[in-house]
Amino acid sequence: MTGVARASGLTCGSFCPPLRLARIRPPSVGGADFCRMEGDQVEKMMLTKDGRKTAVDKECDGGEYKSVESKVYMDYNATTPMAPEVIQTVTKAMHEAWGNPSSSYTAGRKAKEIINEARESLARMVVGRPQDIIFTSGGTEANNLVIHTALRHFRESQVLGQDGPGEDHKRAAGTTPHFITSNVEHDSVRLPLEHLVKEHMAEATFVPVSKITGQVEVDDVIAAICPTTCLVSIMLANNETGVIMFYAPRIGALYVRGPGVTTPLHPMLFGGGQEWNFRPGTENTPMIAGLGKAAELVNKNCEEYEAHMREVRDYLEERLEASFGKQRLHLNSQFPGTKRLCNTCNFSVWGPGLQGRMVLSHCKTLLASVGAACHSEKDDQPSSILLSCGIPYEVAQNALRLSVGRDTTREDVDVIVEDLKQSVAHLEQNRVT
């Protein structure tokens, strides 16, 4: 009931400040290029297919492109550039399927067809049925919909005097629904539950992760279950140590086995009846089409993607150890006997004055983060996720999260490791002097 697929993407202009003038050109081989003017300065930019931003020579017309600055993107856990195939699918849908999917004319029927194809692709990816896929605006909405449903189903069952199929005992009047999650959960689960608790609408148990394995232990979850428990929600992978990526636009889907029949599902919105009345509102056809294409690519190439990212991630960790030494480098996402996803390296370089944000601020090439994007600008405190996993405070405050993508190469790793070495050396030299 809680399966959520969230897709993120990066649009061509999302890194640009406000422009006085921008002349857009057709996409070139491997990316898109354009000129921008700020004051009297004209700068030519190129966005490569894997999301890199490259600044080239100041002359916009004529001559060869000569790179003067290149940024290596390693923050795929925050968002990913859209795959070229996805961009093509979204663009085609915008041109050919602009109609309302509920309409009977050609553009409407085409939109409905595209949505159905995307639904089938997602169903194949999660080994489910197309009718079990509910499109939403993203993972946050999907998670809130599940929590809303669990709360309402509890109340309705209480009124009926039963827990549901197969349950014999009755709830006492006035009992409060109980939720179980982990203490490293995403905010789209944690904050709704904290709100329900604050409003005295529910009780919640936040099961701590093991400081040995970094995982939620099954026995601890089972021990937290009580007669009024209505939902257990544990994330598949923590977004600071690993995340599933789709290389698609920002849109989402919720997988529910037999929505409204086998599994209860109650809408938060009411309107035109789309998505079987569970999520009404005119469908965003181009974004749904992009999500479907991204799922199709995963279905075809998952093993290849995983093998490549694991190989590059492992090489990254080897280079970091060789550069900083095993005594100074702490790999925060490695726990004995625990499996992790293939693309993420969360690490700290030991030493005073080497807080993650400080190191990144002195990097000239690396684009990365210190943790979850939704927390990265809040304050200078270390990640609560890492602290909950048993990482010491002085290590956690130096943490950096590098996440590689499908197109990240060993050469990229060599470049950013050297960049990190220079940043650390600069901070240490200034601290000493």
Disulfide bonds with the S-S distance in Angstrom:
Cys35-Cys60 2.12
